[in-house]
């Protein structure tokens, strides 16, 4: 991780990495081959054309032995300025703090631009993904699962998109595990803009990470590519809702290729947004109905706490619940809670053994 106390060393080191990142024709795989053959970037750029040709094509070798392109120099200045802001960091493949799970994938990024708690990238986490045009129930499920898994100490990883991603991040922020947003733009930008407030809270309490150069705007090709990092950072991927042709299925496929577990929530056979989850289950994804199912599949020894720390003997929600069965809409009106927050709190109480879910969508305090 780069600190401003060593700005000269940082600038020199970053210059080599940024130059390598911006070489035409060099992606993560070729760059990793060069690093494996020659060592750190300074050694790559000091190598002869003939030696480079043993690893890369002639055109790439010529680009390496030439002077740095202006884009690398301008990115260096922009990145050094960005690093002066508290909470910003850049991790390279050579850094000890680089996420170990990403080193297992076929094409780990050369650089990771990080805002917030970089240590979350190396902690156990679960990716929660799904449709941007999610149903109300799907968004509630995303928030509830995320909160429960975060309360168990797992980081919640998602992509900051609208719909399922947004509610997964919200739920993750309510637990000890917090949340990691893997974005498809430069780390100095926010997309979509509707999630500006959420992104600021994630940067303060969780972590935002991008492999893309600062200033790079949202482009359609960015997002399928960043999906490999969402699955790569996670121990398992949970798909909440997905249509038959959903982009979430790409992430699930990448997870399988990376050796990660894939979980899916079942839904109605008539629901369009359940088609993708049902297809995943047919292909071998694990059907889950509760956060505890995920924890058991992961063999997560921490488990779900018997009583979440935030819950006291008599919480306002328990008081609003009373002692007779009640439906969620009535309980939302009584408590004044938004439905997503209500369902997350009810799930936590249910897992703590203090609320029972009854047939017909009713809830009742346990005696």
Secondary structure as UniProt FT lines:
FT   HELIX           4..6
FT   HELIX           7..21
FT   TURN            24..25
FT   HELIX           28..38
FT   HELIX           41..46
FT   HELIX           49..53
FT   TURN            54..55
FT   HELIX           58..65
FT   HELIX           70..83
FT   TURN            86..87
FT   STRAND          88..92
FT   TURN            93..94
FT   TURN            96..97
FT   TURN            100..101
FT   HELIX           102..104
FT   TURN            106..107
FT   STRAND          111..116
FT   HELIX           118..122
FT   STRAND          125..129
FT   HELIX           136..151
FT   TURN            152..153
FT   STRAND          155..158
FT   TURN            162..163
FT   HELIX           164..173
FT   TURN            176..177
FT   STRAND          179..182
FT   TURN            187..188
FT   HELIX           193..195
FT   HELIX           196..205
FT   STRAND          207..210
FT   TURN            214..215
FT   HELIX           220..232
FT   STRAND          236..239
FT   TURN            244..245
FT   HELIX           248..257
FT   TURN            258..259
FT   STRAND          261..265
FT   TURN            269..270
FT   HELIX           272..274
FT   HELIX           275..282
FT   TURN            283..284
FT   STRAND          286..288
FT   HELIX           291..298
FT   TURN            301..302
FT   TURN            309..310
FT   HELIX           316..321
FT   TURN            322..323
FT   STRAND          326..327
FT   HELIX           328..335
FT   HELIX           339..351
FT   TURN            352..353
FT   STRAND          355..358
FT   TURN            359..361
FT   STRAND          362..365
//
